[in-house]
Amino acid sequence: MKVLIADGVSQMAVDILKNEFECVIKDKLPAEELLEIIPDFDALIVRSASKVTAEVIAAAKNLKIIGRAGVGVDNIDVPAATARGIIVINSPGGNTNAATEHTFAMMMAMSRNIPIANETLQKGEWNRKKYTGVELKGKTLGVVGMGRIGSGVAKRALAFGMKVIGYDPYINEERAKDMGVIVGTFDDVVEKADFITVHMPLTDTTRGMINKSVIARMKKGVRLVNCARGGIIDENDLREAVLSGQVASAAVDVFTSEPIPADHPLLGVPGIVVTPHLGASTVEAQVGVAVDVAEGIKSALNGEPVMTAVNMAPVSQQVMNVIAPYFDLAERLGTTVQALAEGPIKRLEVTYNGEITEVNTKMITTAVVKGLLTPVMDTNVNYVNAPSLAKERNIKVSEIKDKDTEHFANLITVTAVAAKKSVSVQGTLYGEVGRIVKIDDNRVDLDPHATILICPHINRPGVIGQVGSIMGAAGVNISGMQVGQTSVENTSLMILTLDNDVPSNVIKLITSMDGIFDAKLIHFNK
């Protein structure tokens, strides 16, 4: 596996990846070179400089994951990656504190005229009266976007004695009220706030959401902060509003295009404080985001789900701790029903019993689908594309939950309804070790191994011994065997756990034996 680090990241992150993968570091990689070399790589790490376009993704024949060492993914074509089954991850919490503190630092610097006061004093001027500022205490702060950073800013503002109005289309009102934040509409923020700070992603909806007409509705002398994404506040309109006095001052860390040109509209305007996208630029944050992404890439390349994938449903750390031990078992259950079902699978039902029904199990179900499709697909199947691949093949996937269970604390039953034959397989965990405990109506105790052979047969002397002899002659070692009667009279089910693969001619020889009804060889991804 090869990892391309296209933008500079912390050495700690590089060391994590170098322990398992080949790493190529190409800081400040030109777009043309990225397009040329990307076919050779399985993973790509970028920050904000490199643009991962649809063209780059189309050329990335081996790419499995793209990691953005930061919060946003504006520079990555996420829909194009998702269509190719490429995981896109970021580090939503790695630079939260840094961005929060920088926002507050900008608000303080703006309200107390610190940059211009410092600049003029360095030149020998003493302008105490000219640079009289305003206090935060008693003022109303409008926070547009109450995610991690917006909430962090609100918390600090409350500590400064400010009143906070929070707006977010997806706001958790109970959490906001517990913090002491007033939940309001966008109009409430626009019309009532003395300070306004934005913490929204840049989308078609948020681009230019604060423009000339919106600013005209604000209090005269309002102060604006943008440390989120360039373009949320219209830069030309902001310049005019500050020059006219409608906006007393502004603090901006992010811009529509970066780096900015010398004639940028926000440069040289008294009352506008600017910094060169420093929100995440702390030693601690740079290490944090890079390590987060490195760990995510390590998990993905090892076939494990990634908690911070942006093109998958998010999963909290608490839920992940509960469901993660089931992923390997779930994949193996999916692979087993694929091997045993006869004909194309039309419907897949995943039933959960026990305490696991109390958490979101969709990612476990995705693991089942991944295991089901991997043996029959010529493309990489992962936690991103497995649901869409199933849909393309008209496989209806459903979940059933029932907390009651007879024999196990938790139980997963996977039923595949196929054109010719349906099959049901059950699995559970003993500690953190997955076991298959039932195949159709047959009780088993199977440790899913690299390869297993399932043979229904006539219950009579000599059949099992003959199979063992054929395996021995072919040099195939049997490391485990289970035999049990089935619900059909005079028939048994033999399951062999094998240490190596079985040639196709050996399978044909076994299936041709008198007394053997079938021989299903199941390969599991190690």
N, C-alpha and C positions, 0 to 999 in steps of 0.2 A: 504494500500500500504506500502511495506517495502523497505527501501533503505539500501544497504550495502556499507559502506565506507571502502574500502580495504586498502587504503593508507592514511596517515595523510593529512588532508586539513585544511584550515583556519576555525576557530570556527564560523566566520560570515556565511560561507557556511552551516555549520551544523545547525546553528540557523534558516536559511531560510527554510531548509527542515523539521526540527523538528516541525515547526508550522503547517505542514499539514500531515506529514508522520511519520511512525515509523522508526527510524534510528538506525542502528547497526554499531558501529565503531570497526574495526579489523585491526589496523595498523600492517604492516609487516606480512600480512596473508600468511602462507605457501600455496603452490600450492595445496597440497592434501586437506587441509581444505577448500579452496575456492571451489574446485570441489565438496566437500561433502555438503556444506551449500548453494550453489548458487540456488538450486531449490526453496528455500523459498522466494526469493527476486524478486521485480519488477524492481528495478534499481540498478546499480552498478557504483560506482565512483572509479577510479584508478588514480594513477600518473604513474611513469615510472617503479616502482618496480614490480607490479603485472602483470602477463601475462594472457591475456584473450584469450585462445586458442580455436580452434574449438571444442575440447573436453569439455571445460567449457561451451561454448555456447550451445552445444547439451544437456548438463545436466540442463541448465537454463530454466526450463519449464515455468516459469512465467515472465521471463525477458522481459522488454519492451524497455529499454534504457541503454546504457553504456556511461558513461561520463569520458573523459580523462581530468584531470585538468592540461592541458598543450597544447602545439601546435601540436605535432605529435600524431599519433595513431599507431606507430610501434609495440607496445605490444598488439594490439587488432587485431584479425582475422576479418577484416571488411567484406570480402566476405561471411564468414560463418554467421556473424550477419545479413547481408543484406538478405541472403537466408531465414533466420528465421523471417524476418520482424522486427528485433531489430534495433532501431535507435542508431547510434554511433555519439556522439558529442565531440567536443573539445573546446578549447578556443583560436582561432587563433590570437586574438589580446591582450589577457590578459597579456602576458609577453613579448610583442614585444619590448617595450622600454628597459626592463631589458636585454634581449638578445642582443639588438643592442649596448647598453652601454658596456656590457661585452666584446663583440667582439672588440670594439674600445679600451677598456682597455687592452685587450690581445695584440693587435697590438702595442700599445704604450709601454707596458711592454717589449715586444720582441725587439722592435727597439731601446730601450734605456737600455736594459740589467738590468732592475730594479730588478727582482728576485735574480739573482746571485750577483748583487752589494750589495743588502741588506744582503744576507746571509753571504758574506765574510766580510762585514763591522761589522756585529754582532760578528764575530770571531776576530775582531781587525785588519783586513787588510784594507789598504788604496790603492785601485787600480784604480785611476782615468783614467790613460792612457789605461789600459787593457780593461776597459769596455766602451770605447768610442762608442757611438751609431750612428744612422743615423736619419736624419730628414724626416718627412713625406712630407713636402712642396716640390712641384716640382716632386714628384714621381708619378708613374702611379699605381693606384689600380685596379685590376681586380676583379669584383664581379660576382661570378657564382651563379645565382639565384636572381632575382630582385623582390622578394615578399616584404612583409612588412618589414622584418628584413634587407634583402639585400638593399632595398631602403633607410632604415634608416641609415645604415652604409655608403652608398654612399653619402647621404646628409651631414653627419658629415665629411666625407673625403673631400668633396668639400670645406667645411668651413675651413679645415686645409690647403687648397691650393693644394690639390692633383688633378690630372687628373684621371677621372674614366671611365673605360670601363665596361659596363654591358652586361652580357650574360644570356639569359633565353629563352627557347623554346617558351614560351608564353608571351614574354615581350610586354608591351604596349609601342610601340616606341614613340608615341607622348608624353606620360607622361614622359618617360625617357629623351627625348630631352628637355622638359620643365624644368626638374630638372638640366640640364646641363651635363647629362651622355651621353657618346658616346655608341651607340648600336653596339655591335660587335658579332662575332661568338666565339665559344669556343676556336678555334684556335687563334683568335685575343688575347684573354685573356692570353692564355698559352704562346704565343710568345712575347707579348709586355709589360706585367705587371711586375712591380718591387715588388709589394705585391699582393697576391691572397687570397681572402677569399671566402669560399663556404657557400651557404645558400640554399641548395636543400634538399628535403626529401630523405630518403634512400629507393631506389627501385632497382629492378634488373638492371635498366639502369644506375643508379648513383653509385651503389656499386663498389668501386675501380676505379671510373672514373679518379681519379688522381693517377697514378701508375708510375712505373719506366720509362716506355717509354714516358709517357706524361711529367714527370719531366725533362727528358733529353732534351726536346725541349724548356724548359724554359730558361730565362736569367740566367747565372751563378750568384749566390748570391741572387736569388729570396727569398722572405719571405712568408711563407704560414700560413694561419689561418683556423682552423676548429672549429667553435662553433655551428655547425648545427647537424650533425648525425655522430656517429662513423662508420667508414667503407667507407666513401666517399673518403677519402685519405687512400691509403694502408699504414698501420702502419709500416710494415717491410721495405717497399720501402722508406718511409719517413725517417726512422732511417738511412738507408744507404746513402741517399742523403744528410742529414745533416752532417754525419761523413765524407763524401767525399768532402764537400764544395760546391756542386752544389746548395744546399739550404743553405743560410746563417743562417737562424733560422726559427723556427716554433713555433706556439702557438696552443695548442690543449686542448679543454674542454670536448670533447666527445670521446668515445672509442667503439670499436667493442663489447666488453663485459664489463659490469660494475657490481660491482667495479672491478678495474684492479688488477692483481696479482703483487707480488713484483718483478717478473722478466719480467715485461712488456717491450717490445722493445723500448718504448719511454721514459722510466725512466733512469736517470743517463747519459743522452746524453747532453753534453754542447751545448747550443744554442736552446734547446727545452724547452719551458715553458708549464707546464701542470697545469690544475686545475680540481677538481673532479666534473665535470658537474654542474658548478655554473651559467650557463647562465641565468636561470630563478630564481635564488636564491636571490631575494630581498624581503623584507617585502611587498612592494607594489604589486609585481608580484604574490606572493603566495596568497594574498588576492584576487587579480583580477581574476586569472584563476579559483580559487575555486568558487567564487561568480558567475562567468559566467556559469560554469557547473551546479551549484545548480539551477540557474534560468532556465536553459535549461531543467533539469530533472523535475522541478516543472511544466513547460509548458507541457512537454510530458506526464507526468502522469495525467495531467488534460485534455488530449486529444487535445492539441493545437500543431500547428507546431513549429519546433525549427529552428531558423535561422542558427545555427552553425552545423547542421547535416552534417557529411562528406559523408554519403551515400545517399544524396539527392542533387539535383541541388542547388548551393548556391544562396542566395537571399540577396541583399543589404538591409541595414536598410531603405533606402529611399523607395525602392519598397515594402518592408514589411509593412511599414506604410500605404501604399495605399491599399494593397490587404488583409491585416489581417482582417479588419472588414467583409469581404465577406466569410470567411471560414465557419462559422456556417451556414449561409444561403445556401452556396453551398452544404454542407453535407445534409441538410434537403431537398434540391431539388433532390439530388440523391436518398435519401430514399423514397421520394414521387413517383418518376417515377418507382422505383423498385416495390412499392406496387401496382401501377396502371397498369403497363404493364402486359400483359398476355402471359405467355410462356417465355422461355429463351431469354435474351436480346442478340442480335447479334451486335448491333452498338449503340454507345453513342456519340451524338453530343452536344457540349457545345458552344453556340453562345454568344459572348459578343458584346454589343452595348454601345456606349457612350465613355466618356473620359477614362474609364478603359482599352480600347483597346490600349492605348499608353504605357502600362507597360507589363512586362512578367506575364502572367496569368496562367502559367502551374501549379503552386501550388494550385490555386483555382480549376482548372480542377481535380487535384488529390483529392481535398476535395470532389468534386462531386462523383468521383469513390469510395472514402472511404465510403460515405453515401450510395451509391448504393449497395456495397458488404456487409457492416456490418450486415444487417438483415438476410443475407442468408449464412453467413460463420460461421463455428465452430471454427475459429481461429481469433486471434486479427488482425484487419485490421487497418493500420496506413499509414502515409504519405510516409513511406519507401516502404512497400510491396504492396500497393494498385495498382500501375501500373502493376507490374508483375503478381499479382493475376488476374487482368482483362485480361491480355494477355494469361495466362494459360487457361482461360475460353473462349478464342476466341472472346472476346468483343473488337471490334475496337473502339478506342477512338480518336476523332478528335476535333479540335478547329476551330471556324469560328469567324472572327472579322469584324465588320462593325461599324464605328464610329457614323453613323446616328442612331438616335432613336427618336421616335415620342413623347412619353409621359413622359419619365423618363430620368434623367441625366445619369444613368447607368442601364443596364438591362442584366440579365443572363437568357438565355433560355436553358433548358436541354431537349433534345429529345432522348428518348430510343426507338430504333427500335427492336421489339420483334417478335417472331415467329407467335403469334396469334394476337397481338394488340400492336400498337405503341402509345406512349403518350408523350405529351410535357407540360412542366411546366416552368413558368417564375417567376423570383423573382427579387426584388430590395431592396435597403436600404432606409429607412426613417431615416435620421440621421445615427445612427449606428445600428438601429433595422431592422432586415430582415423581409420582407413580401413576401408571395406568391401572385402574382397579376393576374395570369392566369393559368388555367388548360385546356389543349387543346384549344378550342375556347371560353372558358367560363371565363369571367372577374370575379375575386374574390379579396377579400382583407383579406388575411388569415395570422394570426400570428401563425407560426408553434409552436405548443405546445407539451407537452409530448405525447399526443394521440389525433388523429383526426379520424373522421369517414366520409367517402365520399359516398353518396348515390344518384345515378341518379334515378329518379322516375317519374311517371305520374303526370302531373300538374293538380291535382284535390283535392277538399276539403277532409280533414280527414287523408291524408297520413302522413303529418308531425306530426299531433297530436298523431297518433297511435305510431309512432316511439318514440316520447317523453314519452308516457305512458309506453312503454316497458322498456325504459332506467330508468325511475323513479322506476318502480317495481323491477328492478335489482339493485337498489342502486347506479346507475351511474349518477353523476351530470354533466349536460350540462352547461358549462360556457360560451359558445358562439355558435351562429348559423348564417349561411348565406344560403340564398336560392335565386337562380336566374334561369331564363329560359335558356335553351340550344339552339343550332342551330337546334335541331330536334323538329319538331312541337309537342306541347302538352307534352313536357318533361321539367323537371327542375333538377337542381343539388343542393342537400342539403349537407352542410358541417357542422358537429358538432365538436366543440372543447370540449374535455372531461377532467375532473379532475382526473379520475381514469380509470383503465383498464376495458375492456368489456369481460365478459366470452364468450367462443366460442359458447355456446348454445344460448346466446342472439343474436350473429351475425347470427346464423342459423335461428333464429326466425324472425329477420328483413328481411333477404333475401327471406324467404318464404312468406312474406306478398304480397298480391295482390297489384300491382302498384309499387313495388320496383324492379328495374332491377338488382341492385348489391349493395353490402355493403363492402367497402374496409376500413379496419382498419389499420392505419399507426401509428407505434410506433417510436418516435424520441428518440435518446440518449439525456438525459438531460445534 
